[in-house]
Amino acid sequence: MQLIVQPSAVGDATVTVPGDKSVSHRALMLGGVAEGRTDISGFLAGEDCHATLTAMAAMGVHVEQDTDTQITVHGVGLQGLKAPDGPLNLGNSGTAMRLMTGLLSGQSFTTMLTGDDSLTGRPMQRVISPMLEMGASIDSDSGYPPLTVQGRFPLRGIDYTLPVASAQVKSAILLAGLYAEGVTSVSEPAVTRDHTERMLESMGVTVEKSGNSIQIDGRQAPRGCHIQVPADLSSAAFVMLAALIADKADVRIRDVGVNPTRTGVIDILQAMGADISLENPRLFGHEPVADIRVRSSELHGGQVDPSLVSLAIDEFPVLFVAAAAAQGKTVFSGLGELRVKESDRIASMASGLRTLGIRVDESADGAVVHGGRFSGGVVGSHGDHRVAMSLAIAATIAQGPVTITDTMSVDTSFPGFVDCLVDLGVQIETDT
Ligand code: S3P
């Protein structure tokens, strides 16, 4: 599938974007091993979360999908998962694979985890190492999927310092910690999203935090609950940028998760001159939510604060577009992790932006993006949902039509992306 976007006048609108991907994955996994039933509303009906849903069902969890976004999970309890009949295919989802590795490490059976070409190229040693220390055995293809996880119960509690800031690895360790004797402690080099910690608390599990470390006592049984999933700030970021770079737009995005471990994108855009405000702040369970109001703004470049990287880790593709649309040059550093996401996002974005006439000087862990005018053209998504959507937003202010090829992946995180852009006033068509 390709997306063809014409230069468009984004105007005033109020929109919603789909549910948070990270929260949806966690609700399925924790709901699956909780005591009793978990009702999930606002679930992200995208391909990544569907892979997690199918995997939990293959291990004996009864999951009812009442509507696309309303799910009931009948928890089987910590000890209730069953060995699946065959390998679990987790598609494109790094979150599913890394969190599932944690969950499966505490089971008394062996499971094989595999995925698509992108996922099988993503590093897994970062999650394998702590699981081996906890007592599981894991075979891999030299640190890459497929993984064969031979679980063990009980695991051993460990005190682990993450070498790389990663919410996925932190979460895998906390999930395994539920199956461990004693205390499991994990320290992170930079703050990462804390949805697992918050959801565990919603389910009655005590999680202690001190400084940059998180501790969990093993063998605490999560209890099913109602989880209202906030709209995904990572998806809202595309809408925010479309409004910011438009001539004259005033856009509200409703019910968006604004957990402070995720809001780096707002801080970075505000430092570039963006007019963004949070309205109607409230909580969905333990997760902060607000309506986000964005008005067109003159953006300017500068040095992006590297301490915000872990709080905006998925938003750099769209922030590269912000930088390209800004006055002057924007310097990004500390982005080494972007090279091992769904694609090498520094290279994918540099290539797409250069095709559209923007100068990008790449370095090993960052880039300098020079503000300019986008030309029309044909750009590739590198099979990466966030690259595809970022380039579609750039196209709204290009000097001619832009075709983005290979865009099926958009459905992994933002089903309804095209309709949402139409609601904003974007002229966009799909072509199969
Ligand atoms: C996620 C953590 C991040 C992020 C990913 C979702 C999560 O990955 O990029 O999209 O749900 O825990 P890392 O842990 O690799 O930084």
Boltz pocket constraint, residues with backbone or C-beta under 6 A from the ligand:
constraints:
  - pocket:
      binder: B
      contacts: [[A, 21], [A, 22], [A, 23], [A, 95], [A, 165], [A, 166], [A, 167], [A, 168], [A, 169], [A, 171], [A, 193], [A, 313], [A, 314], [A, 337]]
      max_distance: 6.0
